[in-house]
Amino acid sequence: MSISVQQVSKQFGSQRALDGVSFTVNSGEIAAFIGPNGAGKSTLMKIICGLTPPTEGEVTINGLPVSGDSIGIRKKLGYLPENNPLYTDLYVEEYLLHIAGLYGLRQRGKRVREVVGLTGLTPEKHKKIGVLSKGYRQRVGLAQAIIHDPDVLILDEPTTGLDPNQLVDIRNLISGLGREKTVMLSTHIMQEVEAICQRVIIISKGRI
C-alpha cells in the first residue's frame, strides 16, 4: 500500500508546523523521514495515521483519504509513536493480548507468541512492562504496532534506547518487514538510514 501526502500544512496558533508538504512512499518501500528536532516529523506522522487533522492538504493510503475513513485506514496501519505510551502495570503478554483484542484478532494467543518471538521479547514476556529497560519497552511498542499485521508501518524513532546488539536485531526486523509492507520511519541515526532505507525524505522548518 502506498502513502501519498499532498500539500499538507498544519497550523498551531501562529506557528506553521508544516508548510505545503508533498511526497509519496511506494508499496514495499522503507523510507526515512529525517530532520532536526521541531522540524515537523512527529506532527506529520500523526496526520498520516489520522490522529491529527491537517489544516490544509490531504493524505491518502492506497488512494483512500485518511480523513474519510480514519478508523478503516487505521486497521491497515501500525504506529509506534516517539513517546511510546504503554500500560506499565500490565505484563508483556497480557498487554499484547489486550491490543490483539482491540483489533478483534482471532487466535490472539498464537499471534502474541509470534510477535513476541519476532521482536525478541521472549525472555521478558512474563514481566511487567514497568520493570523493563527502555530498550525492551521499545520492543513492546514495536510488537503492538505489528500485531494486527498492518500493510503500512509508521515508526517514530523506533530504535530509541536500544543498545548496539538490540539495534542490529530491530534493524533486521524492520528490513524484513519492509519486504512486504510499506514502512516510513523517523530517525536521527544516519547509519540506520544507510543500513535499512531505500529513500530519504528530509524536512526542515516544516518544508521538504
C-alpha positions as CSV (number, residue, x, y, z in Angstrom):
1,M,0.0,0.0,0.0
2,S,1.3,3.5,-0.9
3,I,1.3,6.6,1.2
4,S,0.5,9.9,-0.6
5,V,0.9,13.3,1.1
6,Q,-0.3,16.2,-1.0
7,Q,0.2,19.9,0.0
8,V,-0.2,19.2,3.7
9,S,0.1,22.1,6.1
10,K,-0.5,22.3,9.9
11,Q,-1.1,25.4,11.9
12,F,-0.8,25.6,15.7
13,G,-2.0,29.2,16.5
14,S,0.6,31.4,14.9
15,Q,3.1,28.6,14.3
16,R,3.1,26.8,11.0
17,A,4.4,23.4,11.9
18,L,4.1,22.0,8.3
19,D,4.1,24.1,5.1
20,G,2.8,22.5,1.9
21,V,4.4,19.1,2.4
22,S,4.1,16.6,-0.5
23,F,5.7,13.2,-1.2
24,T,4.8,9.6,-1.9
25,V,6.1,6.4,-0.3
26,N,5.5,3.4,-2.6
27,S,4.3,0.0,-1.6
28,G,7.1,-2.2,-0.3
29,E,9.4,0.7,0.3
30,I,11.3,1.7,3.5
31,A,11.6,5.5,3.6
32,A,13.4,7.5,6.2
33,F,12.0,10.8,7.4
34,I,14.8,12.9,8.8
35,G,15.3,16.4,10.1
36,P,16.2,18.4,13.2
37,N,14.0,18.5,16.4
38,G,10.9,20.6,15.8
39,A,11.0,20.2,12.0
40,G,7.5,18.7,11.9
41,K,8.3,14.9,11.7
42,S,6.1,13.7,14.5
43,T,3.2,16.0,13.5
44,L,3.2,14.7,10.0
45,M,3.3,11.1,11.2
46,K,0.2,11.7,13.4
47,I,-1.6,13.3,10.4
48,I,-0.7,10.2,8.2
49,C,-2.2,8.0,11.0
50,G,-5.4,10.0,11.2
51,L,-4.7,11.1,14.8
52,T,-4.4,14.8,13.9
53,P,-6.2,16.5,11.0
54,P,-4.2,18.7,8.7
55,T,-5.1,22.4,8.4
56,E,-4.7,22.1,4.6
57,G,-4.0,19.3,2.1
58,E,-4.7,15.6,2.1
59,V,-3.2,12.2,3.0
60,T,-4.3,9.0,1.2
61,I,-3.4,5.4,1.9
62,N,-3.6,3.3,-1.3
63,G,-5.8,6.1,-2.8
64,L,-8.2,6.3,0.1
65,P,-8.3,9.6,2.1
66,V,-7.3,9.2,5.7
67,S,-9.9,11.9,6.7
68,G,-12.7,9.9,5.1
69,D,-12.5,6.6,6.9
70,S,-9.8,7.1,9.5
71,I,-10.9,4.0,11.6
72,G,-10.9,1.8,8.5
73,I,-7.5,3.1,7.4
74,R,-6.1,2.7,10.9
75,K,-6.8,-1.0,10.7
76,K,-4.2,-1.2,7.9
77,L,-1.7,1.0,9.8
78,G,0.8,0.1,12.5
79,Y,2.1,3.1,14.5
80,L,4.9,3.4,17.0
81,P,4.9,7.0,18.5
82,E,8.0,8.7,19.7
83,N,6.9,8.7,23.3
84,N,5.9,5.1,23.4
85,P,2.8,5.0,25.7
86,L,2.3,1.7,27.5
87,Y,0.3,0.2,30.3
88,T,3.2,-0.2,32.7
89,D,1.1,-2.2,35.3
90,L,0.4,-5.0,32.7
91,Y,2.6,-8.0,31.9
92,V,4.1,-8.0,28.4
93,E,1.9,-10.9,27.1
94,E,-1.2,-9.5,29.0
95,Y,-0.7,-6.1,27.3
96,L,-0.3,-7.6,23.8
97,L,-3.3,-9.8,24.3
98,H,-5.3,-6.7,25.2
99,I,-4.1,-4.9,22.0
100,A,-4.9,-8.0,19.9
101,G,-8.4,-8.0,21.4
102,L,-8.9,-4.3,20.5
103,Y,-8.2,-5.3,16.9
104,G,-10.6,-8.3,17.1
105,L,-8.0,-10.8,16.1
106,R,-8.7,-14.5,16.1
107,Q,-6.2,-16.8,17.7
108,R,-4.9,-14.0,19.8
109,G,-2.6,-16.2,21.8
110,K,-0.9,-17.6,18.7
111,R,-0.4,-14.1,17.2
112,V,1.0,-12.7,20.5
113,R,3.5,-15.6,20.6
114,E,4.6,-14.8,17.1
115,V,5.2,-11.1,17.7
116,V,6.9,-11.8,21.0
117,G,9.4,-14.0,19.1
118,L,9.8,-11.6,16.2
119,T,10.6,-8.7,18.5
120,G,12.9,-10.6,20.8
121,L,10.7,-10.3,23.9
122,T,10.7,-14.0,24.8
123,P,13.0,-13.6,27.9
124,E,10.8,-10.7,29.2
125,K,7.3,-11.8,28.3
126,H,6.3,-12.7,31.8
127,K,7.5,-9.4,33.3
128,K,5.5,-6.3,34.0
129,I,6.2,-3.6,31.4
130,G,7.1,-1.1,34.2
131,V,10.2,-3.1,35.2
132,L,11.5,-3.4,31.6
133,S,14.5,-1.4,30.3
134,K,13.8,1.4,27.8
135,G,15.1,-0.8,25.0
136,Y,12.6,-3.6,25.9
137,R,9.8,-1.2,26.3
138,Q,10.6,0.0,22.7
139,R,10.3,-3.6,21.6
140,V,6.9,-3.9,23.2
141,G,5.8,-0.8,21.3
142,L,7.0,-2.3,18.1
143,A,5.2,-5.6,18.9
144,Q,1.9,-3.7,19.4
145,A,2.5,-1.8,16.1
146,I,2.7,-5.1,14.1
147,I,0.4,-7.4,16.0
148,H,-2.5,-6.9,13.5
149,D,-0.2,-7.5,10.5
150,P,-0.7,-4.0,9.0
151,D,0.2,-3.1,5.4
152,V,1.7,0.2,6.4
153,L,4.1,0.9,9.3
154,I,4.8,4.4,10.7
155,L,7.6,4.3,13.2
156,D,8.7,7.4,15.0
157,E,12.3,6.9,16.4
158,P,11.9,3.1,16.6
159,T,15.4,2.4,17.9
160,T,15.5,4.9,20.7
161,G,17.0,3.5,23.8
162,L,18.4,0.3,22.2
163,D,21.9,-1.0,22.9
164,P,24.1,-1.9,20.0
165,N,23.1,-5.6,19.9
166,Q,19.4,-4.7,20.1
167,L,19.9,-2.1,17.3
168,V,21.0,-4.8,15.0
169,D,18.1,-7.1,15.8
170,I,15.5,-4.4,15.4
171,R,17.1,-3.1,12.2
172,N,17.0,-6.6,10.8
173,L,13.3,-6.9,11.8
174,I,12.4,-3.6,10.1
175,S,14.3,-4.7,7.0
176,G,12.4,-8.0,6.9
177,L,9.0,-6.2,7.4
178,G,9.9,-3.8,4.6
179,R,9.9,-6.7,2.1
180,E,6.1,-7.0,2.3
181,K,5.0,-3.7,4.0
182,T,5.3,0.0,3.3
183,V,7.5,1.4,6.1
184,M,8.1,5.1,7.0
185,L,10.4,5.8,9.9
186,S,11.9,8.9,11.5
187,T,15.4,8.7,13.0
188,H,18.4,10.8,13.9
189,I,20.8,7.9,13.3
190,M,22.4,8.2,9.8
191,Q,23.9,4.7,10.0
192,E,20.3,3.4,10.4
193,V,19.1,5.2,7.3
194,E,22.0,3.8,5.3
195,A,21.5,0.3,6.7
196,I,17.8,-0.2,6.0
197,C,16.2,2.6,4.0
198,Q,15.8,2.9,0.2
199,R,14.8,6.5,0.3
200,V,15.4,9.6,2.4
201,I,12.9,12.5,2.9
202,I,14.4,15.5,4.6
203,I,12.3,18.1,6.4
204,S,13.4,21.4,7.9
205,K,11.1,24.1,9.4
206,G,8.0,22.3,8.1
207,R,9.2,22.0,4.5
208,I,10.6,19.2,2.4
